[in-house]
Amino acid sequence: MRIRRTRSSGESGFWGETQRWVISWRGLRQFALAVLVGMILAGGLGFWYVKTGQAWIATLIAPLRAEAQKTVEEVTVTNDLPTLYFDIGFAEFQTMAAQREEALQKDILLQDDDDWVRAQIRFQGETIPVRLRLKGDWTDHLEENKWSFRVKTRGDAVLLGMRSFSVQAPYTRSYLNEWLYFED
């Protein structure tokens, strides 16, 4: 009786078959061709997007974006109260978000003169240029989705006769309780 030893072909199943296919000359050529075609398609699509596609897509999306903004305003305004809309640029918002995260880690908001960012407030059909920063020393002003802001108008602009004011969530002042305490 003779015993014959053979090498194991490795894994069996899908991954074993895939590995054997890639290692084979035919599989390697097909894989390289697929990668090359993918790179050409991705490069061509990227080039098209930068040259013409970005503008083309923007024209398609502009009406949708306007309708979405209108819908958001209709949905969020469910009462007759006047509403302030803060328009903050992405970079400015990222700066404030980083300051908020740092404050939440330290349990206190440390403020600096460089913390002010430019923004705009839309109020009753009027756009007012402002500078704003996070408000409050303690993190109760930052823990929820309603952040507190200190606001200063820019130029000669005023909002309801004010050139500087604060906006904060009612719970940071115990709703009407603070007013009630002072009404002695």
C-alpha positions as CSV (number, residue, x, y, z in Angstrom):
1,M,0.0,0.0,0.0
2,R,1.3,3.3,-1.0
3,I,0.4,6.6,0.8
4,R,0.3,9.7,-1.4
5,R,0.7,13.1,0.1
6,T,-0.8,16.1,-1.7
7,R,-0.8,19.8,-0.9
8,S,-4.0,21.3,0.3
9,S,-5.5,23.8,-2.1
10,G,-6.2,26.2,0.7
11,E,-9.6,27.4,1.6
12,S,-12.7,26.0,-0.1
13,G,-15.8,27.8,-0.9
14,F,-16.3,31.3,-2.4
15,W,-13.2,32.9,-1.0
16,G,-10.9,30.0,-1.9
17,E,-12.2,30.0,-5.4
18,T,-11.8,33.8,-5.6
19,Q,-8.2,33.5,-4.4
20,R,-7.4,30.8,-6.9
21,W,-9.0,32.9,-9.7
22,V,-7.0,36.0,-8.8
23,I,-3.8,34.1,-8.6
24,S,-4.3,32.5,-12.0
25,W,-3.0,34.4,-15.0
26,R,-6.4,34.8,-16.6
27,G,-7.9,36.1,-13.3
28,L,-5.1,38.5,-12.7
29,R,-5.6,40.0,-16.2
30,Q,-9.3,40.3,-15.7
31,F,-8.8,41.9,-12.3
32,A,-6.3,44.4,-13.6
33,L,-8.6,45.2,-16.5
34,A,-11.5,45.8,-14.1
35,V,-9.4,48.1,-11.9
36,L,-8.2,50.0,-15.0
37,V,-11.7,50.4,-16.4
38,G,-12.9,51.5,-12.9
39,M,-10.1,54.1,-12.6
40,I,-10.9,55.5,-16.1
41,L,-14.6,55.7,-15.4
42,A,-14.0,57.4,-12.0
43,G,-11.5,59.8,-13.5
44,G,-13.8,60.6,-16.4
45,L,-16.8,61.1,-14.2
46,G,-14.7,63.3,-11.8
47,F,-13.4,65.4,-14.7
48,W,-17.0,65.8,-16.1
49,Y,-18.3,66.8,-12.7
50,V,-15.6,69.5,-12.2
51,K,-15.9,70.9,-15.7
52,T,-19.7,70.8,-16.4
53,G,-21.5,68.4,-14.1
54,Q,-21.3,70.5,-11.0
55,A,-23.2,73.4,-12.7
56,W,-25.6,71.0,-14.4
57,I,-26.4,69.3,-11.2
58,A,-26.7,72.6,-9.3
59,T,-29.4,73.8,-11.8
60,L,-31.3,70.5,-11.3
61,I,-31.1,70.8,-7.5
62,A,-31.7,74.5,-7.1
63,P,-35.6,74.2,-7.3
64,L,-35.5,71.2,-5.0
65,R,-33.4,73.1,-2.5
66,A,-35.7,76.2,-2.6
67,E,-38.7,73.9,-2.1
68,A,-37.0,72.1,0.8
69,Q,-36.2,75.5,2.4
70,K,-39.8,76.6,2.0
71,T,-41.1,73.3,3.4
72,V,-38.7,73.5,6.4
73,E,-39.9,77.0,7.2
74,E,-43.6,76.0,6.9
75,V,-43.1,72.9,9.1
76,T,-41.0,74.6,11.8
77,V,-43.3,77.6,12.1
78,T,-46.4,76.0,13.6
79,N,-47.5,79.1,15.5
80,D,-47.9,82.8,14.9
81,L,-44.9,83.8,17.0
82,P,-42.1,85.8,15.2
83,T,-39.2,83.5,14.4
84,L,-35.5,84.3,14.1
85,Y,-33.6,82.3,11.5
86,F,-29.8,82.2,11.9
87,D,-27.9,81.7,8.7
88,I,-24.4,80.5,9.7
89,G,-21.7,79.5,7.2
90,F,-20.4,75.9,7.3
91,A,-16.9,76.9,8.4
92,E,-18.2,79.3,11.1
93,F,-20.6,76.6,12.4
94,Q,-17.7,74.1,12.5
95,T,-15.7,76.6,14.6
96,M,-18.6,77.0,17.0
97,A,-19.2,73.2,17.2
98,A,-15.5,72.7,18.1
99,Q,-15.8,75.4,20.8
100,R,-19.0,73.7,22.1
101,E,-17.3,70.2,22.2
102,E,-14.3,71.7,24.1
103,A,-16.7,73.4,26.6
104,L,-18.6,70.2,27.2
105,Q,-15.3,68.3,27.9
106,K,-14.2,71.0,30.4
107,D,-17.7,71.7,31.8
108,I,-17.2,75.4,31.2
109,L,-17.2,77.7,28.2
110,L,-14.0,79.7,28.1
111,Q,-14.6,82.7,25.8
112,D,-12.1,84.8,23.8
113,D,-12.5,87.9,21.6
114,D,-11.7,85.7,18.6
115,D,-14.8,83.6,19.1
116,W,-17.1,85.9,17.2
117,V,-18.2,84.6,13.8
118,R,-20.1,86.3,11.0
119,A,-23.7,85.3,10.3
120,Q,-27.1,86.7,9.2
121,I,-30.4,86.7,10.9
122,R,-33.6,86.5,8.8
123,F,-36.6,88.1,10.6
124,Q,-39.9,89.1,9.1
125,G,-38.6,89.3,5.6
126,E,-35.5,91.3,6.6
127,T,-31.9,90.1,6.5
128,I,-29.6,91.5,9.3
129,P,-25.8,91.0,9.3
130,V,-24.6,90.0,12.7
131,R,-21.6,88.6,14.6
132,L,-22.4,85.9,17.2
133,R,-20.7,83.6,19.6
134,L,-21.7,80.9,22.0
135,K,-23.2,82.3,25.2
136,G,-23.0,81.3,28.9
137,D,-20.3,80.2,31.1
138,W,-21.8,76.8,32.1
139,T,-22.6,74.0,29.7
140,D,-26.4,74.1,30.4
141,H,-26.5,76.6,27.4
142,L,-24.8,74.0,25.1
143,E,-26.0,70.6,26.2
144,E,-29.2,70.4,24.1
145,N,-29.9,71.2,20.5
146,K,-30.8,74.8,21.4
147,W,-27.5,76.5,21.8
148,S,-27.4,80.0,23.4
149,F,-25.9,82.9,21.4
150,R,-24.6,86.3,22.2
151,V,-25.5,88.5,19.1
152,K,-24.2,91.9,17.9
153,T,-25.5,93.5,14.7
154,R,-23.0,94.7,12.1
155,G,-23.0,98.1,10.6
156,D,-26.0,100.3,11.3
157,A,-28.4,97.3,11.4
158,V,-30.7,96.8,14.4
159,L,-33.2,94.1,15.3
160,L,-36.3,95.3,17.2
161,G,-34.3,98.4,18.2
162,M,-31.4,96.3,19.6
163,R,-27.8,96.3,18.5
164,S,-26.7,93.5,20.9
165,F,-28.8,90.8,22.6
166,S,-28.8,87.2,23.6
167,V,-30.8,84.2,22.4
168,Q,-31.1,81.3,24.7
169,A,-33.3,78.3,25.4
170,P,-36.0,79.0,28.0
171,Y,-34.9,76.1,30.3
172,T,-31.5,77.9,30.9
173,R,-33.4,80.4,33.0
174,S,-35.9,78.0,34.5
175,Y,-38.6,79.2,32.0
176,L,-40.6,82.0,33.6
177,N,-39.4,81.2,37.1
178,E,-36.5,83.8,36.9
179,W,-39.0,86.5,36.0
180,L,-41.3,85.3,38.7
181,Y,-38.5,85.5,41.4
182,F,-37.8,89.1,40.4
183,E,-41.5,90.0,40.5
184,D,-41.6,90.3,44.3
